[in-house]
Amino acid sequence: MRQLVLDTETTGLSVEQGHRIIEIGVIELVNRRASGNHFHRYVNPRRPVDPGAVQVHGITDAFLADKPAFEQIAAELWAWLGGDELIIHNAAFDVGFLDREFRNAGVGRPLAEVCSITDTVGMARRLHPGQKASLDALCRRYEVDNSNRDLHGALLDARLLADVYLAMTGGQSALSLDSSHARSGHDRLAWTRQLGAQDRPLQVRRADAGEMEAHRQRLAAIGRKGRLVWSSDLPEAP
C-alpha cells in the first residue's frame, strides 16, 4: 500500500486571487512506513510573494528567481503522485492550488478524479471534537517533535504530518511489521522485494546516538499511556 503525505507553500492564501505554489514536499509511505523516497521542489511562481506569506515560510522572491516554473516540473510531479492516496492537512487548500497549477500546465486531471484524498484536519476534528486541529497542536497531542519548525516548509511539514497521521491511525502499528508479512521468512523476503521494486534498492541505516535516544523517549511516552508490548532496554548507541 502506497500513501503520499503532501504539503505545499504558496505566494498567498487565495488561488482565486492568482496566488501560486512555490514549494512542494511529498513523503512516501509504503505499508505504513516511510520508504525513504520523497519529492521536493521549489517553484518560481512568476509573481511576487506576499510579505505576510514570507513571514510564515521565509521563502523570498530572490530565492525563487532561479527555480523552475511549475510547468517544468508538472509532468514529473503528476507521474510521481501515481493515483495513490494523498494525505494532506487542510486538503482543500493544497488540492485547489495543485488543480489550478496542473490545469494551467496542461497536465493531468483534477486530483480527486485519480487519487483518494485524506484530509487530516477533518480526521482530527472527528477524533478530538472542540480541540485545535492545527499541525502544531496535533504534534503536541501526539508528542511529535516539531522543535525545528520555526518557519513552515513543505517537506518539513509533510514529514511532521506523516508522523502525526501514523499516530492518529494506529500508533505503535506503524513501528511493527504488518502481520501479513511477518508469518514466514518467505513472506518477509517478498515484502522486502516489494519495497525495493522499480530498481530502488532497500537501504539499511543503523540508528545513531541521537536516534536511539529519541526512540527511548518515544517508548517512555508510550509507556506512560499504556502497556508497552516490547522492552525499552535498548543497547547503548556506539
C-alpha positions as CSV (number, residue, x, y, z in Angstrom):
1,M,0.0,0.0,0.0
2,R,1.5,3.3,-1.1
3,Q,0.4,6.6,0.5
4,L,1.8,10.1,-0.1
5,V,1.9,12.8,2.6
6,L,1.8,16.1,0.8
7,D,2.2,19.8,1.7
8,T,2.7,23.0,-0.3
9,E,3.8,26.6,0.3
10,T,2.3,29.4,-1.7
11,T,2.7,33.1,-2.5
12,G,-0.5,33.8,-0.6
13,L,-3.8,32.4,0.7
14,S,-6.2,32.6,-2.3
15,V,-5.8,30.7,-5.5
16,E,-8.7,32.7,-6.8
17,Q,-6.6,35.9,-6.5
18,G,-3.9,34.4,-8.6
19,H,-1.6,33.1,-5.9
20,R,0.6,30.2,-6.8
21,I,2.6,27.3,-5.4
22,I,6.3,28.0,-4.5
23,E,7.2,24.7,-2.7
24,I,6.0,21.1,-2.9
25,G,7.0,18.4,-0.4
26,V,5.8,14.8,-0.6
27,I,6.8,11.9,1.7
28,E,6.1,8.3,0.5
29,L,4.8,5.7,2.9
30,V,4.8,2.0,1.9
31,N,2.8,-0.3,4.2
32,R,2.6,2.5,6.8
33,R,6.4,3.0,6.9
34,A,8.4,5.9,5.4
35,S,10.1,4.4,2.4
36,G,12.9,7.0,2.3
37,N,11.6,8.3,-1.0
38,H,10.3,11.8,-1.3
39,F,9.6,14.5,-3.9
40,H,10.7,18.1,-3.1
41,R,10.8,21.1,-5.4
42,Y,10.9,24.9,-5.1
43,V,9.0,26.7,-7.9
44,N,9.3,30.1,-9.4
45,P,5.7,31.5,-9.3
46,R,6.4,34.3,-11.7
47,R,4.7,36.7,-9.4
48,P,5.7,38.4,-6.1
49,V,5.3,36.5,-2.8
50,D,3.1,38.4,-0.3
51,P,5.0,39.8,2.6
52,G,2.7,38.1,5.0
53,A,3.4,34.7,3.4
54,V,7.2,35.3,3.7
55,Q,6.7,35.8,7.4
56,V,5.2,32.3,7.5
57,H,7.6,30.3,5.4
58,G,10.6,32.6,4.8
59,I,10.7,32.0,1.1
60,T,11.6,35.2,-0.8
61,D,11.3,36.3,-4.4
62,A,15.1,36.4,-4.6
63,F,15.4,32.8,-3.5
64,L,12.9,31.7,-6.1
65,A,14.3,33.6,-9.0
66,D,16.4,30.8,-10.5
67,K,13.9,28.0,-9.7
68,P,11.9,26.2,-12.4
69,A,8.3,27.2,-13.2
70,F,5.5,24.7,-12.3
71,E,5.0,23.7,-15.9
72,Q,8.6,22.5,-16.0
73,I,8.0,20.0,-13.1
74,A,4.3,19.3,-13.7
75,A,4.7,16.0,-15.6
76,E,7.3,14.7,-13.2
77,L,5.1,15.5,-10.2
78,W,2.0,14.0,-11.8
79,A,3.8,10.8,-12.5
80,W,5.2,10.7,-9.0
81,L,1.7,11.0,-7.4
82,G,0.7,8.0,-9.4
83,G,-3.0,7.9,-8.5
84,D,-2.2,6.8,-4.9
85,E,-3.8,8.1,-1.7
86,L,-2.9,11.6,-0.8
87,I,-2.7,12.6,2.9
88,I,-3.0,16.4,3.3
89,H,-3.6,18.8,6.2
90,N,-6.4,21.1,5.1
91,A,-6.6,19.3,1.8
92,A,-9.0,21.7,0.1
93,F,-6.3,24.4,0.2
94,D,-3.5,22.4,-1.3
95,V,-5.6,20.5,-3.8
96,G,-7.2,23.7,-5.0
97,F,-3.7,25.1,-5.8
98,L,-2.5,21.9,-7.3
99,D,-5.5,21.5,-9.6
100,R,-5.1,25.1,-10.8
101,E,-1.4,24.6,-11.4
102,F,-1.8,21.3,-13.3
103,R,-4.6,22.8,-15.4
104,N,-2.5,25.8,-16.3
105,A,0.4,23.5,-17.3
106,G,-1.9,21.3,-19.4
107,V,-1.1,18.2,-17.3
108,G,-3.4,15.6,-15.7
109,R,-6.9,16.0,-14.4
110,P,-8.4,17.1,-11.1
111,L,-6.7,15.1,-8.4
112,A,-9.9,13.9,-6.8
113,E,-10.6,12.0,-10.1
114,V,-7.4,9.9,-9.9
115,C,-6.4,9.9,-6.2
116,S,-8.2,9.2,-2.9
117,I,-7.6,12.2,-0.7
118,T,-7.5,12.1,3.1
119,D,-7.8,15.4,5.0
120,T,-6.1,15.1,8.4
121,V,-7.9,18.3,9.6
122,G,-11.3,16.6,9.2
123,M,-9.9,13.4,10.8
124,A,-8.5,15.4,13.8
125,R,-11.8,17.2,14.3
126,R,-13.7,13.9,14.3
127,L,-11.2,12.3,16.8
128,H,-10.9,15.4,19.0
129,P,-14.1,17.5,18.7
130,G,-13.7,21.0,20.0
131,Q,-9.9,20.8,20.1
132,K,-7.4,22.7,18.0
133,A,-6.6,20.8,14.7
134,S,-3.5,22.7,13.6
135,L,-0.4,20.7,12.8
136,D,1.4,22.2,15.7
137,A,-1.5,21.3,18.1
138,L,-1.5,17.7,16.7
139,C,2.3,17.5,17.1
140,R,1.8,18.4,20.8
141,R,-1.1,16.0,21.3
142,Y,0.8,13.0,19.7
143,E,4.2,14.0,21.1
144,V,5.8,14.5,17.6
145,D,8.9,16.7,17.9
146,N,8.3,19.9,15.9
147,S,11.0,21.9,17.7
148,N,12.7,22.6,14.3
149,R,9.6,24.2,12.9
150,D,10.5,27.9,13.3
151,L,9.0,28.5,9.8
152,H,6.7,26.5,7.7
153,G,8.3,24.3,5.0
154,A,6.6,21.9,2.6
155,L,8.9,19.0,3.1
156,L,9.4,19.6,6.9
157,D,5.6,19.8,7.4
158,A,5.0,16.7,5.3
159,R,7.4,14.8,7.5
160,L,5.7,16.0,10.6
161,L,2.3,15.2,9.2
162,A,3.4,11.7,8.3
163,D,4.3,11.1,12.0
164,V,1.0,12.6,13.2
165,Y,-1.0,10.6,10.7
166,L,0.6,7.3,11.7
167,A,0.0,8.2,15.4
168,M,-3.7,9.1,14.7
169,T,-4.4,6.0,12.7
170,G,-2.6,3.2,14.6
171,G,0.1,4.4,17.0
172,Q,2.5,1.5,17.6
173,S,1.3,-0.4,14.5
174,A,3.4,2.0,12.4
175,L,6.6,0.7,14.2
176,S,6.0,-3.0,13.7
177,L,5.9,-5.4,10.8
178,D,2.4,-5.9,9.4
179,S,1.2,-9.4,10.4
180,S,0.6,-10.5,6.8
181,H,4.3,-10.1,6.1
182,A,5.6,-11.5,9.4
183,R,4.4,-15.0,9.2
184,S,7.4,-16.6,7.5
185,G,10.8,-15.9,6.1
186,H,9.4,-16.2,2.5
187,D,6.8,-13.5,3.2
188,R,9.4,-11.2,4.7
189,L,11.6,-11.7,1.6
190,A,8.6,-10.9,-0.7
191,W,7.8,-7.8,1.4
192,T,11.5,-6.6,1.1
193,R,11.4,-7.1,-2.6
194,Q,8.2,-5.1,-2.8
195,L,9.9,-2.1,-1.1
196,G,12.9,-2.4,-3.4
197,A,10.8,-2.5,-6.6
198,Q,11.4,-0.3,-9.6
199,D,15.2,-0.5,-9.1
200,R,15.1,1.3,-5.8
201,P,17.5,-0.7,-3.5
202,L,16.4,-1.1,0.1
203,Q,18.8,0.9,2.2
204,V,19.6,-0.2,5.8
205,R,21.0,2.5,8.0
206,R,21.9,1.9,11.7
207,A,20.5,4.3,14.2
208,D,22.9,6.9,15.6
209,A,23.1,8.0,19.2
210,G,20.5,10.8,18.8
211,E,18.0,8.5,17.1
212,M,18.5,5.8,19.8
213,E,17.7,8.4,22.5
214,A,14.7,9.7,20.5
215,H,13.4,6.1,20.4
216,R,13.9,5.7,24.2
217,Q,11.9,8.8,24.7
218,R,9.2,7.6,22.4
219,L,8.9,4.3,24.2
220,A,8.8,6.1,27.5
221,A,5.9,8.3,26.2
222,I,4.0,5.2,25.0
223,G,4.6,3.5,28.4
224,R,3.0,6.5,30.2
225,K,-0.1,6.0,28.1
226,G,-0.4,2.2,28.4
227,R,1.3,-1.1,28.5
228,L,4.4,-1.5,26.3
229,V,4.5,-4.6,24.1
230,W,8.3,-4.7,24.0
231,S,11.1,-3.8,26.3
232,S,12.7,-0.3,26.3
233,D,16.0,-1.8,27.4
234,L,18.0,-0.8,24.3
235,P,21.7,-1.3,23.8
236,E,23.8,1.9,24.1
237,A,24.5,3.5,20.8
238,P,28.1,3.5,19.7
